Amino acid sequence: MSNSETDFLWRNSGLNARLGLGFTSIDARASFFILFLIFNVSWDSLQIFLAAVGFFWFLEFQGYNILVAIRKARSLIAGKHRYAQSPIAKRRRLIHG
């Protein structure tokens, strides 16, 4: 293998995009808030940007991405019981996994 093939392995295709900002890197999904900060320079927009970066850092620290965190929050809100399912659907779910 040449050096260019080893730099780009298929397992790296699932990593989250990152923005390198000098000495640190942040999640690329916070780029919307960077644009908001650039086009609307104020202390409020700086606080919103820092809150968004902190939120994405906390999700990454917990090992979640945004979609998994939304699913987790939805399951925590809904609870373990599924009230709107018939007993047949429950049995089918138990049989088939």
Secondary structure, 3 states (H helix, E strand, C coil): CCHHHHHCCHHHHHCCCEEEECCEEEEHHHHHHHHHHHHCCCHHHHHHHHHHHHHHHHHHHHCCCHHHHHHHHHHHHHCCCCCCCCHHHHHHHHHHC
